[in-house]
Amino acid sequence: MIYAKEQIIEALCHEYKALFTQETFDPASDLSYDDYRNSMLSKTLPELIKETSTDLEYYTLDAFMKKYGQ
């Protein structure tokens, strides 16, 4: 399946929110949600896909998008 840049950004932001709860977020070393989102907005589509840490065999982009793309 083909995804638009905006869809991948939204999914990455959903993943970021899921990974960094109040208990795990460290403002000294982690980006704020807004800073993270802004950094994703400046990336190209191939860079965004790389950010998903997906591959063609074990954890596919489709699996990532089903989990975090809402």
Residue pairs with C-beta under 8 A, 6 or more apart in sequence:
1 61
1 62
1 65
3 61
3 65
3 69
5 45
5 48
7 65
7 69
8 45
8 48
8 49
8 52
8 65
8 69
9 37
9 40
9 41
9 48
10 69
10 70
11 52
11 64
11 65
11 68
11 69
11 70
12 40
12 48
12 51
12 52
12 68
13 33
13 36
13 37
13 40
14 68
14 69
14 70
15 52
15 64
15 67
15 68
16 33
16 36
16 37
17 33
18 68
20 30
20 33
31 39
40 48
40 51
43 51
49 61
52 61
52 64
53 59
54 60
54 61
54 63
54 64
